Amino acid sequence: MDALRKHDIDLSPPQPGERRRFPSFTKRQTDVFTIIALLAWTIAVFDYGLLGTLLPAMEESFGWAPTTSYAINTWISVGSAIVAFGLGPIIDRLGRRNGMMLTVGGTAIVSALTAIIPAGLGMLSSGFIVVVRAFGGLGFSEQAVNATYINEVYQVTEDERKRKRPGYYYAWIQGGWPLGFMLASALSLVLLDVIGWRGLYLVATIPAAVLVWVIFRHIKETPQFQLHHRLNELERSGQSEAAHALADAYNIEHSSAAPLKRIWEPHMRGNTIAFSLAWIVNFFGIMTFSILGSSVLKNAKDVHLSEAFWMLIIINLIAYFGYVFHGWLGDKIGRKPTIIIGWIISSVFFALMLSSLVTNTTLIILTYAGGLFFLVGPYAAIQYFMAECYPVSCRATGVTFIGAMSQPGIIIGGALFTIVAGAVGTGAAALWVGAGGILVSGLLMLFTKRPSEVEREEAHV
């Protein structure tokens, strides 16, 4: 057999008792992959965040009442859930690289289509918005692709810093969430009166389209997925014995079961349930304070829309460092306690922000920023923690499936938020639905744990 190139994985039939290791990525490659992953998530969130940021402006264009726009946002989440739920198994079959191209490319298309939806067709216009924006679930699912891809890259990198402190370095990538929202708020503040909300969606298509080309040219598939793909090929051709022999050579526990079935096997079922419930109720808070941030400030704290935009720029900038902090803390004390502590503190900050004690601009910014710091920051830990809780064979499916639970969270939370806001106002809805959901999600994380199967895999890379 010809000598293998440095970044190839040996997928030839192994000798009895042979032991192999995955090829490594260089420090330079790892740095490039990290930067591209950050850009991919930031751009995906930019489009995702535009909907919430521009919702008040779209209300005027389409003639919606606030409660109508909340309801439309909820129906969009229903469609996004359908898209996101189907994406995990696809990524486990297509690969991490192709998955990243699919999610970022989908974001570009969704942004462009949103910009051309006519406003004068009544319910038909609203229906078009719901259908098109439902495919925003592609962009939101980009974080699951990132978590899966970067987890596998950092396992085999030559960069010792990233191998030893993966949570800290991944935190800079996951911080694309507040960066994306900050970008959406900043450009809305500067350009909304100039090019309108439609023009802003067109602007969002450009970086997404460029990045698809960059991913195509520079992103390499992980050796873990290459092995997983080869094992599936052997299984499909009836060579199950050869598949298990190759998996044993890499100390991988191979299963012929479908990835979606695997995450419900007895030893992984508890994690799937606990993570899913935690994401559902936590996204009551994400929907309230991140996606509908400008609406909450406008309707609950009487902040003018233009002021809400620049306030959210500051708030999201502060929140970015929440990712870095929680990524660092997760490496120090463990990702699970980091998530639990962060979300409980977040619920307290938001409850304080919504109280009558906080009235001036400075206090609103400080308490809102504190709540968002401890709300979104733990996602730097939870995304990586989830990837650590599933083996290679179903990792993307597990992470994407749980991430898709954000959409039922928005659906249920959005429905509750709309009902409560219509009855007693936006402030009360934000408190009981948003802050209350964050608190419950922190408590649900007590029931998660890493399975021994994953620890055996990682010990051999």
N, C-alpha and C positions, 0 to 999 in steps of 0.2 A: 504493500500500500504506500502511495506517495506520502511524503511528510506533510503533516497538516499545517496550514497557515496559522498564525498566532491566534486569530479570532474565530477559527473554525472549531466546531465541536465534533468529536469522533462518534459517528453514528453507525459505524460498522459493527457486525456481530462480534460480541466479546468472547474471549477465551473463558473457560470455566474458572471461576474464582477471581477473575480480573477486576481490578478496582480503578475507576477513572474519576477525574476531577473536571469541573467545567473550566473552559478557557476564560481568561480575564480580560477586562477592559482597562485601557491605560488611564492615567490620571487626566490627560487632555481630553480623551473621549468622554470620560465621566463628566468633566466640567461642561463640555459642549451639550451633552444630553440633559444635564441639569438646567442649563440656561434655556434650551428649547422647551423643556417641560414647563418651566415657569412662564414663558411667553405663551405657550399653548393654553394654559389654564387661565392666565390673565385675559387673553383675547376672548376665550369662551365665556368668561364671567362678564366681560364688557358687554357683549350682546345680551346675556341673561339679565344683567343689571339694568340695561337700558329700559326694559319693560316697566320695572318698578319705578325707576327714576322719572321716566316720561309719562307715567300713567296719568298724573294730573293734567298734563298738556293734551294727552290723547282723549281724556274725558271731554274737554272742550271741543275738540275736532269731531268726535263721534256723537256728541250730545248725551253722554252718560252721566247719571248721578253717581256720587261716590260709592253707594252700595252696589250699583250696577257694575262699576269697574272692579270692585272686590269680587263679585260673583263671576265675572268674565275671567279674572285672574285664577279663580278656583277651577273653572272649566278647562283653562289652558293647562293647569296642573294635572287634570285627569288625562288629557292627551299625552302630556310629557311622561307620565307614569307608564303608559302603554309602550311608548318608544323606549324608555330607559330599561324597563323590565326585559325587553327582548335583546338588549345590546350585549349583556354579559356573556351569554353563550356564544354570540357571534364573535366577540373579541377573543374568547378562548379557542376559537377555530381559525380566525383570520390572523391573529397575532397582535402583539402590543403595538408595533410600528404601524400596521395597517389600521388598527383601531384608532390611533391618534390622528391619522389622516382623515378617517371617517368622521370623527367627532368635530375636528376643527373645520373641515370642509363643509360639513353640515351646518355649522354655525354661520359660515359665509352665505350660504344659500338662504337660510332662514332670515338673516338680516336684510338681504336684498328683497326678498318677497314681502316682508313686513312693510317696507318702504312704499310699495306700489299698491297696497290695498286701498280701494276707494272708500270714502267716508259717507257718501250720500245714499247708501243702500239699506239703511236701517238695520234690521236684524241680520240681513245677509252679510253686511259689512262685519258685524260682530262675529258671525259664524266663520268668516274668512280669517279673522284675527285668531280665533281659537284654534282652527285647524293648522294654520301656518306656525303659530307660536308653540303648538304642541311639539313640533319637531325641535324646539329649543332644548328638549330633553337630550338631544345628541350632544349639545355643548355642555350641559350640566354633567353628563356622564363622563366628560373628559377627565374629571378628577379621579375617577375610578381607574381609567386607563393609566394615568400618571402614577397613582399609588402602586399599581401592579408592576408597571415598567420600572420605576425607580427602585422599588424594593428589590427586584431581581438584579438590576444593574449594581446597586450598592453591595449586594451579597458577593459579587465576583470582581469588584473593582480592585485595581492595584493601589488606589488611594486609601491609605490606612485610616486617615481621618474620617472619611465617609463610611468606612466599614465599621469603625468603632463608635461613631456618633451619627448614625443614619437619621434619627429623628430630628436632630438639630438642623442638618442640611436639607432634609425634606421639608422642614418648616418654611424655609425660604420659598420653596416652590408652592406649597399650599397657600402661602400668603398672597398668591395671585387673586384670591377671592376679594379681599378689601381693595387691592390694587385695581382690579377690574371695576368694582363699584366706584372707587375714587375717580377712575378715568371717565366712567359714565357721568358722574356728577360734575366733574370739571369741564368736560366738553359740552355738557348740557348748559352749564352756566355761561360759557363763552359763546356757544354757537346756536343755542335754541332759538333766540330771537333773530338770528341771521339766516339760518338755513331750515329751521323748523325741525319737528321730530322726525319727519321722513328723511331729511338730509342726514341726520345723525345716524339713522340705521344704515344709510348708504355708506357713510364713513366707516362704519363697523365692518363692512364686507372686505375692505381693502387689506388690513393687516392679516385677517384670517386667510384670505386667498394666498397671500405671499407666504405665510407660514406653512401652508400645505406643501408648497414647493420646497421649502427649507427642510421639512421633515423627510420628504421623499429623497432628498440629496444626502442628508447627514445622519439620520437616525438609523441605527442598526438593531436588528432583532436580538433579543436576549437568548443565550444558549439554553436557558431553562425551557423557554417556549419551543425552541428548535427540537429539543429532546421530546417534549410533550407532543409536538406535531408528528414526529417520527413514530412515536409509540402508537398514536392513533392510526397512522397509515398501516402499521403492522397489524393492528387489531382488525381494521376494515378488510385487509387482505387475508384474514383467517390465520395469521401467524401470532397467535396469542402467546405461545411459549417463547418465541423470539422477543416479543415485546417485554415480557417479564424479565427475561435474561438481561436485556439492555438496560431496563430500569434498575435492576439489582446492581449492575456495574457502577451506576451513579448513585447508589443508595437511595433511590427514589421508590416510594411505595406506589406502584402503578395500579390503576383500577380501570376496568373497561366500562364502568358505569358513566352515564352522561353527567357532565359537570353540575347541572341543575339538580340532579338526583343526589349527587355526592354531598352537597351542602346540607342535605336533610338526613344524612346518615346519623345514627345514634350519637357518635362521639363529636359531631359538629352541629347537631340540631339545636342544642342549647344556646350556642353562640349566635346562630342565625336568628333565633327568636328574640334573644335579648338585644342584639344590635339593632334588629329591625324595629322593635318597639321604641328603643331609645331614639333612633333617627326620626321616627314618626312624630313623637311628641316634642323633640328638640326643634323640629322644623316648624312647629307652631311659633316658636320664637324667631327663627330665621325669617319666616314669612312676614312676621310682624315688624321686626326691628331692622332687618337688612333689606329685604325685597321691597317692603312698603315703607321704608324709612322716611321718605319725603312726605308721604301721606300722614304718617303718625305725627311728625313734627307740625305739619300744617293743621291737622284736625284735632289733635290732642293737646298741643302746647301753643296753638295760635301763632305759629311761626310762618311768615310770608314765604311763598314758594322759592323765590330767588335766594332768600336767606337760608332756607333749608338746604339748597344745593351746596353753598359754600360751607355750611356747618357739617354736612355729610362728608365733604372733602377732608376736613380736619379730623372728623371722627374715624373715618376709614383709614387715614394715614396712621393714626394712633393704633387702630386695630391691627394693622399689618405687623406691628412689633409684638402683638399678642401671639401670633404664630411662632415667631422666633423664640419668645419666652417659653411657650408651652412645648415646643420642640426640644429646647434645651432642658427644660424641667423633666420631660418624659424620659430622656436619656439618663437623668440623675436619679429620679425616685420611681420610675416606671410609668408607662403610658396610661395604664388604667387609673391609678390614683390621680394623675394629672388631669384627666378628663373629668372625673367626678368632682374634684375640688373646684375646677374652673367653672363648670356649669352651675354649681350651687352659688358661687360668688356672683356670677353673671345675673342670676335671677334677683338677687338682692339689689344690685346696682340699678336694674331696670325698674324695679318696684319703687325705688327711691326717686328715680328720674320722673316717673309718672305721678308722684305724690304732689300735694299742694305746697310742700316745703321747697320745691325747686321751681323757680319762676324766671330768674334772669338768664340771659344767654350763656354766660360763663358756666353756671351750674348745670344747665341743660347739656352743654357740650361735654363737661367733665363726667357727669353721671352716665350719659348715653355712651360716651367713648369707653368708660369703664365696663359697662354692660357688654358692649360689642367686643372689647378686648378679651373678656373671659368667655364670651359665647362662641365666636368664630375661631379664636386661638387654639382651643383644644382639638379642632379638626386637623391640625398638623400632627397631633398625636393619634387621633382615632383612625385616620386614613391609613397610616403606617401600621398601627396596631391591628386593624382588620386584615391587612395583607399578611401579617404575621400569624393570623389565626386560621388560614386556609392553605393547604398544600398547593403546589404548582398546578396540578391537574384541574383544579377548580377555583384557583385564586381570583382570576378576573371575574368569574361568574359570581363568586361569593361577595366580592367587594362591590361589583356593579349592582347586584341584586339588592344588597343592603342600601347602597347609595340611592337606588331607585325608590326606596321607601320614603325618601324625602318628599316625593310627589304625593303619596297618600297623606303624608303629614301636612303638606300645603293644602290638599283638598279638604281634609277634615278640619284642620286649623282654620282654613279660609272660610269654610261654612260656619264654624263656630264664631269666628271673628265677625263675619257679616251679620249673623243673628244678634250677637251681643252689641255690636256697634249700632245696629239699627234700633235696639231697645234702649240702651243706656249710654251710648256714645263711644267714640274711638278710644278714649283714655281707659275706660273700664275694660273694653275688649282687649287692649294691649296688655293690661295688667293680668287679667285672669286667664286669657288664652296664651299670650306670649310669654310673660314671665313665669306663669304657672307651669307651662309646658317645659320650659328650660329646667326648672327645679326637678320635675319628675324624671326627665331624661338622665340627669346626673345620678339619681338613685337607681335607675334601671341598669346602669353600667356596672353595678356591683355584681351582676350575674354573668359576666363575660370572663373568658379565660383562654390561654393559648393551649392548643392540643399538643400532645407529645409527638405526633406525626410530623408536625412542622419543625419542631426542635431537632428531630433526627435529620431531616433534610438539610437544615441550615448548618448543622455540625459537619456536613460533608462537602460543602461548597468550597 
